[in-house]
Amino acid sequence: MGKVYIVGAGPGDPELLTVKAYKLIQNADVILYDRLINSEILFNAKPGCQLVYVGKEDGKHILEQDKINFLLYEFATKNDVVVRLKGGDPFVFGRGGEEAIFLKEKGIPYEVVPGITSAISVPMYAGVPVTHRGVASSFAVITGHGSKGQFPDINWNALAGIDTLVFLMGVSNREKIAQNLINAGKDPKTPVIFIEKGTTKEQKEIVSTLQEVAEGKTKVYPPAIFLIGDVVNLKDKISWYEKAFGKVEETV
């Protein structure tokens, strides 16, 4: 009987892997990985390691979650080290908790290795802190889509009072999200930033307002972080990433 490691791979930049994640990838017999995993990370796998793609494209899983669970069980009975590699952190909208529960029920040894979540790191790479003294003392991370791709059931009134809102997987529903927040009392002039392919050399930033997003005036492509709040105004004061790698920024 082997052991399953549910591992967070971070937001994209291979250098943002934790040391533990890096060592596990090097030692893994099998790696089951998601769509947003940087291919450079997989280059660290040892010769003979079995790479199994179980990602999600266009809102649909290549394999349903219960089949992924079964694969983890099956590989663990035949291999010593099985790595379930997930983008960001496995417990931040990564379904890592579901996999851990399944493995425990089946009596499979497992360990969860945290990863740097894109909800905080990607805005950081754009020069936008999720909290800042005198500007934002609270933030929330919210899924941009609900079960089976449906629009999420959210308490919009509660969200409207939070200083910084970070939506993951919210690009396709951005207009509905923006309009619901305005309806709940969020100022339509609240600044917004979308960050595509964050922490990579292809990072692109689109700055807008909540009203403009609601009106469909923003052109954004996933994967992207959708951040709403006055902290966006700090971008020009803090921005650092473009100095190292260059950037593409658009203002709607």
C-alpha positions in Angstrom: 0.0 0.0 0.0 1.4 3.4 -1.0 0.6 6.9 0.1 -1.3 9.7 -1.7 0.0 13.3 -1.5 -2.6 16.0 -2.3 -0.2 18.7 -3.4 -0.7 22.4 -4.2 1.4 23.5 -7.2 1.0 27.2 -6.7 -0.3 29.8 -9.1 1.9 29.1 -12.2 5.5 30.2 -11.7 7.5 27.0 -11.1 9.7 28.8 -8.6 6.6 29.3 -6.4 6.5 25.6 -5.6 7.1 24.8 -2.0 10.2 22.8 -1.3 8.1 19.8 -0.1 6.0 19.9 -3.3 9.2 19.9 -5.4 10.7 16.9 -3.6 7.4 14.9 -3.9 7.2 15.6 -7.6 10.8 14.3 -8.0 10.0 11.1 -6.1 6.5 10.4 -7.4 5.7 7.1 -9.1 2.5 8.6 -10.4 1.3 12.2 -10.8 -2.3 13.0 -11.5 -2.4 16.7 -12.6 -4.9 19.4 -13.5 -5.1 21.6 -16.6 -3.5 24.8 -15.1 -0.3 23.0 -14.0 2.7 24.6 -15.6 4.3 22.0 -17.8 7.8 23.1 -16.5 6.8 21.7 -13.1 6.2 18.2 -14.6 9.7 18.2 -16.1 10.9 17.6 -12.5 9.3 14.2 -12.5 11.7 11.2 -12.4 12.1 9.0 -15.5 9.4 6.4 -15.6 6.9 8.4 -13.6 3.4 8.0 -14.9 1.8 11.3 -15.7 -2.0 11.2 -15.8 -4.0 14.2 -17.0 -7.3 14.7 -15.1 -8.0 18.3 -15.8 -11.0 20.4 -16.6 -11.7 22.2 -19.9 -14.6 24.4 -20.9 -16.3 23.8 -17.6 -16.2 20.0 -18.0 -13.9 17.5 -16.3 -12.0 15.0 -18.5 -12.9 12.6 -15.7 -15.7 13.0 -13.2 -14.5 13.5 -9.6 -15.6 10.0 -8.5 -13.5 8.5 -11.3 -10.5 10.6 -10.2 -11.0 9.4 -6.6 -11.0 5.8 -7.8 -7.8 6.3 -9.8 -6.1 7.6 -6.6 -7.2 4.5 -4.8 -6.1 2.2 -7.6 -2.7 3.8 -8.0 -2.1 3.8 -4.3 -2.6 0.1 -4.1 0.1 -0.5 -6.8 2.7 2.4 -6.2 4.6 3.9 -3.2 4.2 7.6 -4.0 1.1 9.0 -5.7 0.9 12.8 -6.2 -2.4 14.5 -6.9 -1.1 17.8 -8.2 -3.5 20.8 -8.2 -3.1 24.4 -9.2 -2.9 26.9 -6.3 -3.8 25.4 -3.0 -5.7 22.0 -2.9 -8.2 23.2 -0.3 -9.1 26.5 -2.0 -11.8 25.5 -4.5 -9.6 22.6 -5.5 -11.8 19.7 -4.3 -8.8 18.4 -2.3 -11.1 18.0 0.7 -13.3 15.6 -1.2 -10.4 13.5 -2.2 -9.0 13.4 1.3 -12.4 12.2 2.7 -12.6 9.5 0.0 -9.1 8.3 0.8 -9.7 8.2 4.5 -12.9 6.2 4.0 -10.9 3.7 1.8 -8.1 3.4 4.4 -5.5 4.9 2.1 -2.7 6.9 3.8 -2.6 10.4 2.6 -1.0 13.8 3.3 -2.1 17.3 2.2 0.7 19.7 1.1 -0.4 23.4 1.0 0.2 25.5 -2.1 0.4 29.2 -2.7 -3.2 30.2 -3.7 -3.7 32.3 -6.8 -6.2 34.4 -4.9 -3.5 36.3 -3.1 -0.3 35.7 -5.1 -1.7 36.7 -8.5 -2.9 40.1 -7.3 0.5 40.5 -5.5 2.3 40.0 -8.9 0.1 42.8 -10.3 1.0 45.2 -7.4 -2.4 44.8 -5.7 -2.5 43.8 -2.0 -5.7 42.2 -0.9 -5.5 44.2 2.3 -3.8 47.6 3.0 -3.9 49.8 6.1 -6.5 52.5 5.6 -7.8 51.0 2.4 -8.9 47.4 3.0 -9.2 45.5 6.3 -11.1 42.6 5.0 -11.2 40.3 1.9 -13.1 37.4 0.6 -12.3 34.7 -1.9 -15.3 33.5 -3.8 -16.0 30.9 -6.5 -17.2 32.4 -9.8 -19.4 29.5 -10.7 -21.5 27.1 -8.8 -22.2 23.3 -9.0 -22.1 21.9 -12.6 -21.1 25.3 -14.0 -24.3 27.1 -12.8 -24.2 30.6 -11.4 -23.3 30.5 -7.7 -25.8 30.9 -4.9 -24.2 33.8 -3.0 -25.2 36.2 -0.3 -24.5 39.4 -2.3 -25.6 41.7 0.4 -22.9 40.3 2.7 -20.2 40.5 0.0 -21.0 44.1 -0.8 -19.7 45.2 2.6 -16.3 43.5 2.3 -13.4 45.7 1.2 -11.7 43.4 -1.3 -13.4 40.6 -3.3 -11.4 38.0 -5.2 -13.4 35.8 -7.6 -11.7 32.6 -8.9 -13.2 31.0 -12.0 -15.3 34.1 -12.4 -14.5 35.3 -16.0 -17.5 33.8 -17.7 -19.9 35.1 -15.1 -18.2 38.5 -14.7 -21.1 40.6 -15.9 -23.6 38.9 -13.6 -21.2 39.1 -10.7 -20.7 42.8 -11.2 -24.4 43.6 -11.6 -25.4 41.5 -8.5 -22.8 43.5 -6.4 -24.1 46.8 -7.7 -27.7 45.7 -6.9 -26.5 44.8 -3.4 -25.1 48.3 -2.8 -21.5 48.2 -4.1 -20.4 51.5 -5.6 -20.5 51.1 -9.4 -17.3 53.1 -9.6 -15.4 50.6 -7.5 -12.2 49.7 -9.3 -11.7 46.3 -10.8 -8.7 44.4 -12.1 -8.6 41.1 -14.1 -5.2 39.4 -14.2 -4.8 36.8 -16.9 -2.1 34.0 -16.5 -0.8 35.5 -13.3 2.8 34.9 -12.1 3.9 33.9 -15.6 5.6 35.8 -18.4 2.3 36.0 -20.2 0.6 37.8 -17.3 -1.8 40.5 -18.6 -3.8 43.0 -16.5 -7.1 44.7 -17.4 -8.2 47.6 -15.2 -11.8 48.7 -15.2 -14.7 49.5 -12.9 -17.6 47.5 -11.6 -20.1 49.4 -13.8 -18.1 48.8 -16.9 -17.8 45.1 -16.2 -21.6 44.9 -15.6 -22.1 46.6 -19.0 -20.0 44.0 -20.8 -17.1 46.4 -21.7 -14.3 44.2 -20.5 -12.7 41.6 -22.7 -11.0 38.9 -20.6 -9.8 35.4 -21.2 -9.4 32.6 -18.6 -7.5 31.7 -16.6 -7.9 35.0 -14.8 -8.4 36.4 -11.3 -11.3 38.9 -10.9 -10.5 41.3 -8.1 -12.8 44.1 -6.9 -11.9 46.9 -4.5 -10.1 50.2 -3.8 -6.8 48.3 -3.4 -6.7 48.3 -7.2 -5.8 52.0 -6.9 -2.5 51.1 -5.2 -1.3 49.2 -8.3 0.8 52.0 -9.8 2.5 52.7 -6.4 3.4 49.1 -5.7 3.7 47.4 -9.1 7.0 45.6 -9.5 6.6 42.5 -11.7 6.8 44.4 -15.0 10.2 45.7 -14.1 11.5 42.2 -14.1 9.6 40.6 -16.9 7.7 43.3 -18.8 3.9 43.4 -18.8 0.7 44.0 -20.8 -1.8 46.2 -19.2 -5.1 47.5 -20.5 -7.5 50.1 -19.1 -11.1 49.9 -20.2 
